[in-house]
């Protein structure tokens, strides 16, 4: 139905009152609120122009009278409304305003009772507002307007309170009783809605404990330590610094909180981390630790200031806004115990802080002469008062978050340089120190943009500065200072009202003093700290990448090897090891002297005796001379009929390992020099198993490894070793204790317990038997089970060797021990042992083919159903 204008209704009202009632009935029966949305700003309906009047007259002629006069279907409701309208018009002589005010209210209430559902209720405050009409012609428009307002206010907004818990979201809804049933129904329809702020929409990811497709509900992201809650979202900051998705960062935070290892997360929780690799997870973990350190430092500073009653709301907010350790130190430095009072603190003690606030808020009321006190130092004249106010304003600017963000943005838009020069004290020293100075000759007069400088250059400059050979400084262009001071005076710290020229000059001097004395040193520290941190991370990351490549070198299995640790004066140490790593022979030869031919005959005899055709030479001292000696013998076919070959391997860390307690425990009867030859041979035979015995930083495959954080270096390298060992997999029945302790979830004590269980009870038949080992709980089993292999061939070899030894000793056959999880024929068991035996008999000891794969036991049922492996 087309809406009629006010002008058309005016003519119809004057001609025939019955027609008015019928039009009202038509307007009441149609749902105008659904046909056309009404807005109070739309004047096209209430205020019609002359052109619209002419158009609406044509529309009036177009509407046939028989349609207007036709009786509606609902005849019971319409005559009642029309009757009231006519009655109100007839009785509007002396009480015209009152009758006009009541009639539309009753009509609106009546209609709302019919059109509104039973579960909703119209707000009575809207219907109770008085309405004033200027004339009778505006009744219809006001009535329609009230109908629209009533429809808009029929559905009030509920107040929702959200309470987050550790595992799931609990939503508590408080709402009016008129719409209780309606909103309860809505919540039941969407039970999985996660109420998060400033985070991306949730993805339907699988949880760790339940793999049936339940969604992961992300936490809000604020980290609380004690009673402190930071003003930034740790998930968002972590996502920005590591360039990863926020939902993946939230899941990684939860997984690390549940003490999951990086190899386990990288292999078995890919759907929760958006397929992050081990290096990305390690980067996220390090960044998370840095943010946690910031939170702890801020919490400690707040507690200390509160205890000393120095904590103010502004200082508390500044500490909670800090996102780096440098920012926390900058804010907390003036309040440390034992530190001198800053100039701003001294000025505040003199009572000049209200004057500084007046200069910003109401500069017209500031009179510096009122603060003069002749007998007090710092207030004796106007100049001292101006200096005190300047120090307070400079301190306020240097700790304002918006001001610091602006100056950092200006520095990003310009180019800052880092410069290094030779110290003056070094140039005056004697010639004996020139050798150390020559190492840094590239940095005697060095300058480079902080955007283009390389990581190794930063580490070299830091080393030279630590040795007091170089002097380093950061240069920021002068236009940054000019733009900053102009912005402070004209925008951020501009007085709210008119200020006299001398006050504006004081404000400008305060901005310049703040930049020169406080902000510029802070920027220099931030640049140096950020560059050093990035350089250390890159150095550690490079060390980890090189170590991973070294550990994952293809082994030379199934060969008898001769390892040679070359030397001049003390001779070359040799060792011959079997295909399984057992030491067959050790000796010392002197091939770089007059008896070289005699030593060559000895070497040929040993090679023929042990059928050894591969020689491994360390790359240490006398490596090239030793290589030349063996190459000449091979070219002359001196070792015929053996086809002898040689290779050179890296012997870094072999000398340190030879005197370590682990080497003494493994080879107690050998000289430390001979142990290094054994280690060199085993590095080629099985690099992973041998290199894990050496402390990673002694392998020497990184840059500036002694200048970086040793804690970070050790944690990263241990994580890389754990990653390599876990991803390759370890046969639990033949692995050594040293290698086993690097499996994800295991440590030295747990590896020792596994070795003791294996020696006492025989080989492991399946992975479920790991649960019987002391110290291996459900969490440890979950972390390590997927990286442990059980090879049936090794079980057979173990059982056959056990049977031979037992037959030789006259004991029971070892087959009985191999078929049971407990060893037989070991004497009479005690009560405690019999109890454990009864427990193990209830456990399935049948081998499982899936134990040879990387499939985790939690996925065995899925793998079996999918037909990936056919079980016998």
Secondary structure, DSSP 8 states (H G I E B T S, - for coil): -----HHHHHHHHHH-HHHHHHHHHHHHHS-HHHHS---TT--TTTS--HHHHHHHHHHHHHS-HHHHHS--S-HHHHHHHHHHHHHHHHT-SSSHHHHHHHHHHHHHHHHHHHHS-TT----HHHHTS----SSGGGHHHHHHHHHHHHHHTSS---EEEEEE-SSSEEEEEE--GGGHHHHHHHHHH-TT----SSS--------SS--S-----------EETTEE-SS-HHHHHHHHHT--HHHHHHHHHHHHTT--HHHHHHH-HHHHTS--HHHHHHHHHHHHHHHHHHHHHHHHHHHHHHTT---HHHHHHHHT--SHHHHHHHHGGGSTT----HHHHHHHTT-HHHHHHHHH-GGG--GGGG--TTSTTSSSHHHHHHHHHHHHHHHHHT-HHHHHHHHHHHHHS--EEEEEE-HHHHTS-GGGHHHHHTTGGGTEEEEETTT--HHHHHHHHHHHHTTSEEEEEE--HHHHHHHHHHIIIIIT--SS---HHHHHHHHHHHHHHIIIIIHHHHHHHHHHHHHHHHHHHHHHHHHHHHHHHHTS----S--EEEEE--STT-EEEEEE-TTS-EEEEEEE--SSTTHHHHHHHHHHHHHHHT--EEEEESSTTHHHHHHHHHHHHHTTTTTTS--EEEEE--TTHHHHHTSHHHHHHSTTS-HHHHHHHHHHHHHH-HHHHHTTS-GGGS--SSSTTTS-HHHHHHHHHHHHHHHHHHH-EETTT--HHHHTTSTT--HHHHHHHHHHHHHH-S--SGGGGGGSTT--HHHHHHHGGGEE--HHHHHHHHHHHHHHHHHHT---HHHHHHSSS-SSSS---HHHHHHHHHHHTS-----GGGGSS--GGGHHHHHHHTSS---
